[in-house]
Every structure is written in C-alpha cells, then in structure tokens.
Amino acid sequence: MTRDSAALPLVLDVLLVDEELPWPANTGKRLRTWNLVRRLQARHSIVFLCHGEDGQKQPEGWDNVEIVHVPSPLTPLSGPSLYFSLFRNLRSSQPFVVDRHDSIAMRTAIDRLLADRTFDIVHCEWTPYAANIAHAMGAIPCVLAAHNVEHQIWRRYSEATRNPLKKAFLRTQWKRMAAFESTMCPAFDVATCVSPEDALQLEAMGCANAVVVPNGVDLDYFHPGHSLLPEKDASSIVFTGSMDWRPNQDAVQFFVDQIFPRVRKTLPHAVFRVVGRKPPEALARQWSACPGVDVTGTVDDVRPYLAEAAVVVVPLRIGGGSRLKILEALAMRKVVLSTTLGAEGLDLIHGRHLQIEDDPGAFAAACIDILRHPNHYTAMAAAGRDAVMNRYGWDGIAAIQDEAWQHAAAKGVPVAAA
C-alpha cells in the first residue's frame, strides 16, 4: 500500500478471487469484470485467482495483472449425475450453487497467497464464492461484488414455475440463498452492487457499506457510426444475451410463445433473431421451428446483429442486477423495448430513453408500432444513447469501484508476509 503523494488515493495490492478468467468477454458478468479490471490494473497491483488451467490466453488489456489458476471443482452435470448432485444437496444447509463451487483448492491457494505476500484487500467477484474466502475475513479488509441479489433470482424462478416439484426445489434454493446472503454479505467491509434497488436489499440484510457500482458499456466499441456495420433491417427484432442463463431462456420462451405470434399476425415478414452463446439444443430446435425465428448460437461479434435491428427486445421476467444488453443497444442508438424487470436498475425513463411494456399484448402492439413507424422513435433512440454516454461509460464506473476499494483498505491493515 503506497501513496504517490498526500493528495492521491492509495495504490493498492489486491487479491481478486473469481470463478473463472473472464475471457473471452462474452457474457454480462465477464464483460463487467474484464472492463473494470482492465482499468483498475493501470493503477493497482492485482493478483487474479480463479479456476482454470495454466496457459489460458491473457485477457486483452490485462498486461499488469498476475493470473493464478487452481483446478476447478466442477464436473459437467447432466442426466444421473445432475440428479444425484441435486439429491445430495437436499442434505446440505447451503444453496446448491454454493455447494457446487465450494473449493478446497481455492481456499488453500488463498491461504498460501496471503501467507507469502502482502495484500491490502481481498475482492470476491461473485457472491457464491464468498464461502471460499470466509475464513480470511477479519484478518484483511474484504470487498464483495454482488452482480445480483442472488436469492431474488431464485425467488423469481420459483414464482414463475408451474411444475410443483420444480417449484418446491426452487423455493428451497431461494430460502437457502437468502439465509446465505444474509449471513455472508454483512461480513464484508464493503459490498458493491449494480443498482440502487440491489443496494436497498443489501442494506436490509445488514450491509453497512453497500456501494452502487453500475454496469456499463464500452462507448467506443458499441458505436453506431462504425463503417463496417450493416444497414438496419426494417423487419428485424433482436434479442441478445447468454443463452445458457435461465432468465434469458425464459425471456425468449415468453416472447416466442406469447408475443411474436401476435407480431407475425400483423407483420408476417417480421424476423426474431436470438443472438447469444450456448443455447440448449432442445430449446434452439423448438424456437427455430417457429416461423420467423432465427437462433444464431455463439457469435464472435453482436454488433452486426444490433446494427440490423429495427428494435431490440428485452422481455425478461426473471433476473436481478441490471442489463448490459440494454446499455449496448442504446449505445448503438437502437430502439429498446423492455419489460419493467428487464430495465430494472437502470437510470432510464419509459417513453424518453426506451419503451417499457409488461403485458404480452401491449408488448406486441409496441413492437408492431416500432416496426411500422420507425421515424417516430428516432428521438427516443438518440436520447437513449445520450443517457448511456453521460452515465454508463466504464471509465467513470471504474473510478467508483476504486473508491470502494479505497474505503475498504482504509478500514484495515494489510496482511504481513510470513
């Protein structure tokens, strides 16, 4: 821990613990972690401890980050192995996701690093991983990055599920995760989250220092003026997101089942493109069988699909935190149509920056109007981009994260090397 001068913040030695290397940066969580660390490593000394294998490609722009890998405790789960793991979790008091990511190798590596080197803070980049650093709390200032209030997502899963057995399982996971977060989150010296709504929930759980570090967008990368991008397709409706995340699967299912048929009835040439990594094969086949639906699977670059979109839809019914997909679309001056939950946590106004509808019929009607009268929404798209430029650039957001680190470091003394 050093100061360049009395007027400057501390230059910190940070041990950052995460589940994986955020590269390629092709999910919301990975994008957030990669962008923040890319900026923070220019000032601070960061050791990034994660599961993985030596020799993995270094994330771009992380030249000053030291990466330490430990073996992953995860094995692929499907069929009998999945059901056995779920059954075994019934005997645990911990949520399934916490049990699954419990790692002796990770805890051993943390102990070794704290014994061998001097750090000012330990930063935990995902709430379920907090169990792996719990033993270090009190010996060194600790910061939690809560990308979501996790129990809220499990509650919404439970409420949206009709199958009684699945609902019972999800309800159990919701209650266990609520207990886990209520115990673990207040133990951190600082807990960051992505929205004021999440901050209120953290405070209700007893977090004395909850700090909002919003999600952001790379304003240079997601720019509407790139010359190589295609022209807008007046019939194109686009959804972007990691399709191995259940809230996104639910959103697409909701749109395909209850919204898109109404759009196609009025506009039979409308096309709905689902753009995102790892869609489950069964769902991809089901959606692709619907007239007008195109499931792309993993793509190298979402910008051409956003550029073609006449409207970007975010029909989320489950989730937490805030949506990078909305920020990316608005940065490219696109008209965004979202549910209330989809736009949750973002400082954006319905009718000014984006359109918000929750009822399937109203959502479909808004989608039809946008496709029929694109010029009516030009000012909205421009206002959306202006709002994102003013509030959601990663440089300013990284400065907020830096302040959270400074606050945590000021509360304790670095662990002395053995």
C-alpha positions as CSV (number, residue, x, y, z in Angstrom):
1,M,0.0,0.0,0.0
2,T,1.6,3.2,-1.1
3,R,0.7,6.8,-2.0
4,D,2.1,8.8,-4.9
5,S,1.5,11.9,-2.9
6,A,-0.6,13.1,0.0
7,A,-3.3,14.2,-2.4
8,L,-3.6,11.0,-4.4
9,P,-5.5,7.8,-3.4
10,L,-3.7,4.7,-2.2
11,V,-2.1,2.4,-4.8
12,L,-3.3,-1.0,-3.6
13,D,-2.2,-4.6,-3.7
14,V,-5.4,-6.5,-4.4
15,L,-6.2,-10.3,-4.4
16,L,-9.2,-10.7,-6.6
17,V,-11.0,-14.1,-6.4
18,D,-13.4,-15.2,-9.1
19,E,-14.8,-18.4,-10.6
20,E,-13.1,-18.1,-14.0
21,L,-11.0,-16.0,-16.2
22,P,-13.4,-13.5,-17.9
23,W,-12.2,-14.2,-21.4
24,P,-13.5,-14.3,-24.0
25,A,-15.6,-11.4,-22.6
26,N,-18.9,-12.9,-24.0
27,T,-21.3,-12.8,-21.0
28,G,-22.6,-9.9,-19.0
29,K,-20.5,-10.9,-15.9
30,R,-17.4,-11.5,-17.9
31,L,-17.8,-8.1,-19.7
32,R,-18.2,-6.3,-16.4
33,T,-15.2,-8.0,-14.7
34,W,-12.9,-7.6,-17.7
35,N,-13.7,-3.9,-18.2
36,L,-13.3,-2.9,-14.6
37,V,-10.0,-4.9,-14.1
38,R,-8.7,-3.5,-17.4
39,R,-9.0,0.0,-16.0
40,L,-8.1,-0.7,-12.3
41,Q,-4.9,-2.6,-13.2
42,A,-3.4,0.6,-14.7
43,R,-3.1,1.9,-11.1
44,H,-3.2,-1.0,-8.8
45,S,-1.3,-4.3,-8.4
46,I,-3.8,-7.1,-9.0
47,V,-3.5,-10.9,-8.5
48,F,-6.4,-12.6,-10.2
49,L,-7.1,-16.0,-8.6
50,C,-9.5,-18.2,-10.4
51,H,-10.3,-21.7,-11.6
52,G,-8.7,-22.7,-14.8
53,E,-5.6,-24.1,-16.5
54,D,-2.1,-22.5,-16.9
55,G,-1.6,-21.3,-20.4
56,Q,-5.0,-19.8,-20.9
57,K,-5.0,-16.7,-23.0
58,Q,-4.4,-13.5,-21.1
59,P,-7.4,-11.1,-21.4
60,E,-6.7,-8.2,-23.6
61,G,-5.6,-5.1,-21.7
62,W,-4.6,-7.0,-18.6
63,D,-0.9,-6.6,-19.1
64,N,-0.3,-5.7,-15.4
65,V,-2.5,-8.5,-13.9
66,E,-0.9,-11.6,-12.4
67,I,-3.2,-14.6,-13.0
68,V,-3.1,-17.6,-10.7
69,H,-5.0,-20.7,-11.6
70,V,-6.3,-23.5,-9.4
71,P,-8.1,-26.7,-10.6
72,S,-11.8,-26.4,-10.9
73,P,-14.1,-28.4,-8.6
74,L,-16.7,-28.5,-11.3
75,T,-17.6,-31.5,-13.4
76,P,-20.2,-31.4,-16.1
77,L,-23.7,-32.3,-14.8
78,S,-26.3,-34.0,-16.9
79,G,-28.7,-36.9,-16.5
80,P,-28.0,-39.1,-13.5
81,S,-25.0,-37.1,-12.2
82,L,-27.2,-33.9,-12.1
83,Y,-30.0,-35.6,-10.2
84,F,-27.5,-37.2,-7.8
85,S,-26.0,-33.8,-7.1
86,L,-29.4,-32.2,-6.5
87,F,-30.4,-35.1,-4.3
88,R,-27.2,-34.8,-2.3
89,N,-27.8,-31.1,-1.8
90,L,-31.0,-31.9,0.0
91,R,-28.9,-32.9,3.0
92,S,-27.0,-29.6,2.9
93,S,-27.9,-26.3,4.5
94,Q,-26.1,-24.4,1.7
95,P,-27.7,-23.5,-1.6
96,F,-26.8,-25.8,-4.5
97,V,-24.7,-23.2,-6.3
98,V,-22.6,-22.6,-3.2
99,D,-22.0,-26.3,-2.5
100,R,-21.1,-26.8,-6.2
101,H,-18.5,-24.1,-6.1
102,D,-17.0,-25.0,-2.8
103,S,-13.3,-25.5,-3.5
104,I,-10.6,-26.7,-1.1
105,A,-8.1,-25.9,-3.8
106,M,-9.3,-22.3,-3.9
107,R,-9.2,-21.9,-0.1
108,T,-5.7,-23.4,0.0
109,A,-4.5,-21.0,-2.7
110,I,-5.9,-18.0,-0.8
111,D,-4.2,-19.1,2.4
112,R,-0.9,-19.6,0.5
113,L,-1.1,-16.2,-1.2
114,L,-2.0,-14.3,2.0
115,A,0.9,-16.0,3.8
116,D,3.5,-15.4,1.2
117,R,2.6,-11.9,0.1
118,T,1.2,-8.6,1.3
119,F,-2.2,-7.5,0.2
120,D,-4.3,-4.6,1.1
121,I,-7.7,-6.1,0.3
122,V,-9.3,-9.3,-0.9
123,H,-12.0,-8.8,-3.5
124,C,-14.6,-11.5,-4.1
125,E,-16.1,-11.2,-7.6
126,W,-19.2,-13.4,-7.1
127,T,-21.4,-13.9,-4.1
128,P,-21.5,-17.8,-4.1
129,Y,-17.7,-17.7,-4.0
130,A,-17.8,-15.8,-0.7
131,A,-17.8,-19.2,1.2
132,N,-14.2,-19.8,-0.1
133,I,-12.9,-16.6,1.5
134,A,-15.0,-16.5,4.7
135,H,-12.0,-17.9,6.7
136,A,-9.9,-14.8,5.7
137,M,-12.5,-12.2,6.8
138,G,-11.4,-10.2,9.8
139,A,-7.7,-10.7,9.0
140,I,-7.8,-8.5,5.9
141,P,-10.4,-6.0,4.5
142,C,-12.7,-7.8,2.1
143,V,-14.9,-6.5,-0.7
144,L,-17.8,-8.3,-2.3
145,A,-19.0,-7.7,-5.8
146,A,-22.7,-8.8,-5.8
147,H,-23.6,-8.9,-9.5
148,N,-27.1,-9.8,-8.4
149,V,-29.0,-10.2,-5.2
150,E,-29.0,-14.0,-5.8
151,H,-31.9,-15.0,-3.7
152,Q,-34.1,-12.6,-5.6
153,I,-33.4,-14.5,-8.8
154,W,-34.3,-17.8,-7.1
155,R,-37.5,-16.3,-5.7
156,R,-38.5,-15.2,-9.2
157,Y,-37.6,-18.6,-10.6
158,S,-39.9,-20.2,-8.0
159,E,-42.8,-17.7,-8.7
160,A,-42.6,-18.2,-12.5
161,T,-42.5,-22.1,-12.3
162,R,-45.7,-24.1,-12.5
163,N,-44.3,-27.6,-12.1
164,P,-44.9,-28.3,-8.3
165,L,-41.7,-30.4,-7.8
166,K,-39.6,-27.9,-9.5
167,K,-41.3,-25.1,-7.6
168,A,-40.6,-26.8,-4.3
169,F,-36.9,-27.2,-5.2
170,L,-36.6,-23.6,-6.3
171,R,-38.3,-22.4,-3.2
172,T,-35.8,-24.3,-1.1
173,Q,-32.9,-22.8,-3.0
174,W,-34.4,-19.3,-2.6
175,K,-34.7,-19.7,1.1
176,R,-31.2,-21.1,1.5
177,M,-29.7,-18.4,-0.7
178,A,-31.5,-15.7,1.3
179,A,-30.0,-17.2,4.5
180,F,-26.6,-17.5,2.9
181,E,-26.6,-13.9,1.7
182,S,-28.0,-12.5,5.0
183,T,-25.1,-14.2,6.8
184,M,-22.3,-13.6,4.4
185,C,-22.9,-10.2,2.8
186,P,-22.8,-8.1,6.0
187,A,-19.5,-9.8,6.9
188,F,-17.7,-7.9,4.1
189,D,-16.2,-4.5,4.8
190,V,-17.7,-3.2,1.6
191,A,-20.3,-4.8,-0.7
192,T,-20.8,-3.4,-4.2
193,C,-23.9,-3.9,-6.4
194,V,-25.1,-2.7,-9.7
195,S,-28.3,-0.8,-8.9
196,P,-29.9,1.3,-6.1
197,E,-32.6,-1.4,-5.8
198,D,-30.0,-4.0,-5.0
199,A,-28.3,-1.6,-2.6
200,L,-31.5,-1.3,-0.6
201,Q,-31.8,-5.1,-0.4
202,L,-28.2,-5.4,0.8
203,E,-28.8,-2.8,3.4
204,A,-31.9,-4.7,4.5
205,M,-29.7,-7.7,5.0
206,G,-27.4,-5.7,7.3
207,C,-24.7,-4.5,4.9
208,A,-23.4,-1.2,6.5
209,N,-21.4,-0.3,3.4
210,A,-23.3,-1.1,0.2
211,V,-22.0,0.8,-2.8
212,V,-23.6,1.1,-6.2
213,V,-21.1,0.4,-9.0
214,P,-23.3,0.4,-12.1
215,N,-23.0,-1.8,-15.1
216,G,-21.5,0.0,-18.1
217,V,-20.7,-0.2,-21.8
218,D,-17.7,0.4,-24.0
219,L,-18.8,3.5,-25.8
220,D,-16.1,3.3,-28.5
221,Y,-16.8,-0.4,-29.3
222,F,-20.6,-0.1,-29.3
223,H,-20.8,3.0,-31.5
224,P,-23.4,3.4,-34.2
225,G,-21.0,5.1,-36.7
226,H,-18.7,2.1,-37.4
227,S,-18.5,2.0,-41.2
228,L,-18.3,-1.8,-41.5
229,L,-21.6,-2.5,-39.8
230,P,-24.6,-3.4,-41.9
231,E,-27.7,-1.2,-42.5
232,K,-30.8,-1.6,-40.5
233,D,-33.3,-4.3,-41.5
234,A,-36.8,-2.8,-41.0
235,S,-38.2,-6.3,-40.2
236,S,-35.6,-7.4,-37.7
237,I,-36.3,-7.9,-34.0
238,V,-33.3,-8.8,-31.9
239,F,-32.6,-10.3,-28.5
240,T,-29.0,-10.6,-27.3
241,G,-27.8,-12.5,-24.2
242,S,-26.0,-15.6,-22.9
243,M,-28.5,-18.4,-23.7
244,D,-27.1,-20.7,-21.1
245,W,-28.6,-18.3,-18.4
246,R,-32.1,-19.4,-17.4
247,P,-33.6,-15.8,-17.2
248,N,-32.7,-15.3,-20.9
249,Q,-34.2,-18.7,-21.8
250,D,-37.4,-17.7,-20.1
251,A,-37.4,-14.3,-21.8
252,V,-37.1,-15.9,-25.3
253,Q,-39.7,-18.5,-24.5
254,F,-42.1,-15.8,-23.3
255,F,-41.5,-13.8,-26.5
256,V,-41.8,-16.8,-28.8
257,D,-44.9,-18.2,-27.1
258,Q,-46.9,-15.1,-26.2
259,I,-45.6,-12.0,-28.2
260,F,-44.1,-12.9,-31.5
261,P,-47.1,-14.8,-32.9
262,R,-49.2,-11.5,-32.4
263,V,-46.5,-9.6,-34.2
264,R,-46.3,-12.0,-37.1
265,K,-50.1,-12.0,-37.4
266,T,-49.9,-8.3,-38.3
267,L,-46.4,-8.2,-39.9
268,P,-45.9,-11.7,-41.4
269,H,-42.3,-10.8,-42.6
270,A,-41.1,-9.9,-39.2
271,V,-38.0,-11.8,-38.1
272,F,-36.9,-12.6,-34.5
273,R,-33.2,-13.2,-34.0
274,V,-31.9,-14.8,-30.8
275,V,-28.2,-13.9,-30.6
276,G,-26.2,-15.5,-27.8
277,R,-23.9,-18.2,-26.7
278,K,-24.7,-21.8,-25.8
279,P,-28.5,-22.1,-26.3
280,P,-29.6,-25.5,-25.1
281,E,-30.1,-27.8,-28.2
282,A,-33.7,-28.7,-27.3
283,L,-34.7,-25.1,-26.9
284,A,-32.8,-23.9,-30.0
285,R,-34.7,-26.6,-32.1
286,Q,-38.0,-25.7,-30.6
287,W,-37.6,-21.9,-31.2
288,S,-36.1,-22.4,-34.7
289,A,-39.1,-24.4,-35.7
290,C,-41.3,-21.4,-35.2
291,P,-41.8,-19.3,-38.4
292,G,-39.6,-16.2,-38.5
293,V,-37.4,-17.2,-35.6
294,D,-33.6,-17.4,-36.1
295,V,-31.3,-18.8,-33.4
296,T,-27.7,-17.8,-34.2
297,G,-25.9,-19.6,-31.3
298,T,-22.5,-18.2,-30.4
299,V,-21.3,-15.3,-32.5
300,D,-17.9,-13.5,-32.5
301,D,-19.5,-10.0,-32.5
302,V,-23.0,-9.0,-31.6
303,R,-22.7,-5.5,-33.2
304,P,-23.7,-6.5,-36.7
305,Y,-27.0,-8.0,-35.4
306,L,-27.6,-4.9,-33.3
307,A,-26.9,-2.7,-36.3
308,E,-29.5,-4.6,-38.3
309,A,-32.1,-4.5,-35.6
310,A,-35.2,-2.3,-36.0
311,V,-35.9,-2.9,-32.4
312,V,-34.0,-4.7,-29.6
313,V,-36.3,-6.5,-27.2
314,V,-35.7,-7.4,-23.5
315,P,-38.7,-9.4,-22.4
316,L,-37.2,-10.6,-19.1
317,R,-39.5,-11.9,-16.3
318,I,-36.7,-13.3,-14.1
319,G,-33.4,-11.8,-13.0
320,G,-31.7,-9.3,-10.9
321,G,-29.0,-6.6,-11.2
322,S,-29.1,-4.6,-14.4
323,R,-28.9,-5.5,-18.1
324,L,-25.7,-4.8,-20.1
325,K,-27.7,-5.8,-23.2
326,I,-29.8,-2.6,-22.9
327,L,-26.8,-0.4,-22.5
328,E,-25.1,-1.9,-25.5
329,A,-28.2,-1.5,-27.7
330,L,-28.8,2.1,-26.6
331,A,-25.1,2.9,-27.2
332,M,-25.7,1.9,-30.8
333,R,-28.7,4.2,-30.9
334,K,-31.2,1.4,-31.1
335,V,-34.9,1.5,-30.1
336,V,-35.2,-0.7,-27.0
337,L,-38.5,-2.4,-25.9
338,S,-38.2,-4.0,-22.5
339,T,-40.3,-5.3,-19.6
340,T,-40.1,-3.3,-16.3
341,L,-37.9,-6.0,-14.8
342,G,-35.7,-6.0,-17.9
343,A,-34.9,-2.3,-17.4
344,E,-34.7,-2.6,-13.6
345,G,-31.7,-0.9,-12.0
346,L,-31.0,1.5,-14.9
347,D,-31.5,5.3,-14.7
348,L,-33.7,5.4,-17.8
349,I,-37.2,6.7,-18.4
350,H,-40.0,5.0,-20.2
351,G,-41.1,7.0,-23.2
352,R,-37.9,9.1,-23.2
353,H,-35.0,6.6,-23.5
354,L,-36.8,3.3,-24.1
355,Q,-40.2,1.7,-24.3
356,I,-41.5,-0.4,-21.4
357,E,-44.4,-2.9,-21.5
358,D,-45.2,-5.9,-19.4
359,D,-48.4,-7.3,-20.8
360,P,-47.8,-9.6,-23.8
361,G,-50.5,-7.9,-25.9
362,A,-49.1,-4.4,-25.1
363,F,-45.6,-5.6,-25.7
364,A,-46.6,-7.0,-29.1
365,A,-48.5,-3.8,-30.0
366,A,-45.5,-1.6,-29.1
367,C,-43.2,-3.9,-31.2
368,I,-45.6,-3.6,-34.2
369,D,-45.7,0.2,-33.9
370,I,-41.9,0.5,-33.8
371,L,-41.6,-1.7,-36.9
372,R,-44.3,0.2,-38.7
373,H,-43.3,3.8,-37.7
374,P,-39.5,3.8,-37.1
375,N,-39.3,7.5,-37.6
376,H,-41.5,8.1,-34.6
377,Y,-38.8,6.6,-32.4
378,T,-35.7,8.2,-33.8
379,A,-35.6,10.8,-31.0
380,M,-36.0,8.1,-28.3
381,A,-33.0,6.2,-29.7
382,A,-30.9,9.3,-29.7
383,A,-31.9,10.2,-26.2
384,G,-31.1,6.6,-25.1
385,R,-27.6,6.9,-26.5
386,D,-27.1,10.3,-24.8
387,A,-28.1,8.9,-21.5
388,V,-25.7,6.0,-21.8
389,M,-22.9,8.3,-22.8
390,N,-23.5,10.5,-19.8
391,R,-24.0,7.8,-17.1
392,Y,-22.6,4.4,-18.1
393,G,-19.1,4.7,-19.5
394,W,-16.7,2.2,-17.9
395,D,-14.0,4.8,-17.0
396,G,-16.3,6.6,-14.6
397,I,-17.7,3.3,-13.2
398,A,-14.1,2.0,-12.6
399,A,-13.4,5.2,-10.6
400,I,-16.4,4.3,-8.3
401,Q,-15.1,0.8,-7.8
402,D,-11.7,2.3,-7.0
403,E,-13.3,4.4,-4.3
404,A,-14.9,1.3,-2.8
405,W,-11.5,-0.4,-2.7
406,Q,-10.0,2.7,-1.0
407,H,-12.7,2.8,1.6
408,A,-12.2,-0.9,2.4
409,A,-8.4,-0.6,2.6
410,A,-8.7,2.3,4.9
411,K,-10.5,0.1,7.4
412,G,-7.7,-2.3,8.0
413,V,-4.0,-3.1,7.8
414,P,-2.6,-5.3,5.1
415,V,-1.7,-8.8,5.9
416,A,2.0,-9.1,6.6
417,A,4.0,-11.6,4.6
418,A,5.2,-14.6,6.6
